[in-house]
Amino acid sequence: MGQLDEAAFDELLREDPDAALALLASLTGATDERLRDAARELAGRVVVDVVRSGAPRRRGIGKLRHQRADRSDGELDLDRGLDTIAVARAHGESPSLEDLHAREWSKPTLALCLLVDRSGSMTGERLAAAALAAAACLWRAPVDTSVVAFAEESVVVAPQGSGLDPEQVVDALLRLRGHGPTDLALGLRTAREQLDRSRATRRITMLLSDARPTMGGDPAAAAAALDELVILAPADDSADAEELAAAVGARCVPLAGPASIPDAIAEALLH
């Protein structure tokens, strides 16, 4: 009692990552206090390590933009400034930087909101999936990520821009237990409220759910109001998620198991 064999767990993690992660997530709710604490401590480290060992962070694609030369460190755009330069020289003056433009490359900034469906049973694989998804989102956008769990009400586990440590957020998610009906529309509205606090140029909601509401209004209207929506749905139960995605122009990514989440999120961000 109260013992967790980390060597045996490491072996299982190598042989069957999904089973190992689901087992560890289940152990975080063990009735034995010592075992529960040991599992939670190990889970925080393991989940973050699994995410970090995957694909590198997306760097983003630079875009060329023009700004007033007095507000930029970029190079002067002489083609756009020829007339201004000619007029200044005709008057024997130097052109003002306020009247010239500069070119510079900018990269899109990224904000994420992970929306975790905590209705029904929230143990084993589902709990492990939530923890991995949170760590993966925080790895991609460390400062500008929020995490929201929802069922018949929404709980903000990590507010937008809080910059909480991934292990803290993972631990908070592992303490959640599922219950109640699914108000998907409420969850989606909460995600928008969180992302509205961000000034990022790209704001994405990652919905971890089968997208099957059992209460509340039509989720399509709330989903359509989001900048971008990616639905991470179980591969063997994705029909409702695919239907919602098709209705609102979102993307649906089927998940084979918890260990597939970091790569799925990385792939989703490439589009």
Stockholm file with secondary structure:
# STOCKHOLM 1.0

chainA/1-271         MGQLDEAAFDELLREDPDAALALLASLTGATDERLRDAARELAGRVVVDVVRSGAPRRRGIGKLRHQRADRSDGELDLDRGLDTIAVARAHGESPSLEDLHAREWSKPTLALCLLVDRSGSMTGERLAAAALAAAACLWRAPVDTSVVAFAEESVVVAPQGSGLDPEQVVDALLRLRGHGPTDLALGLRTAREQLDRSRATRRITMLLSDARPTMGGDPAAAAAALDELVILAPADDSADAEELAAAVGARCVPLAGPASIPDAIAEALLH
#=GR chainA/1-271 SS CCCCCHHHHHHHHHHCHHHHHHHHHHHTTCSSHHHHHHHHHHHHHHHHHHHHTSSCCCCCCCEEEEEEGGGCSSEECHHHHHHHHHHHHHTTCCCCGGGCEEEEEECCCEEEEEEEECSSCCCHHHHHHHHHHHHHHHHHSSSSEEEEEESSSEEEEECTTCCCCHHHHHHHHHTCCCCSCCCHHHHHHHHHHHHTTCCCSEEEEEEESCCCCSSSSCHHHHHHTSSEEEEEEETTSCHHHHHHHHHHTCEEEEESSGGGHHHHHHHHTTC
#=GC SS_cons         CCCCCHHHHHHHHHHCHHHHHHHHHHHTTCSSHHHHHHHHHHHHHHHHHHHHTSSCCCCCCCEEEEEEGGGCSSEECHHHHHHHHHHHHHTTCCCCGGGCEEEEEECCCEEEEEEEECSSCCCHHHHHHHHHHHHHHHHHSSSSEEEEEESSSEEEEECTTCCCCHHHHHHHHHTCCCCSCCCHHHHHHHHHHHHTTCCCSEEEEEEESCCCCSSSSCHHHHHHTSSEEEEEEETTSCHHHHHHHHHHTCEEEEESSGGGHHHHHHHHTTC
//
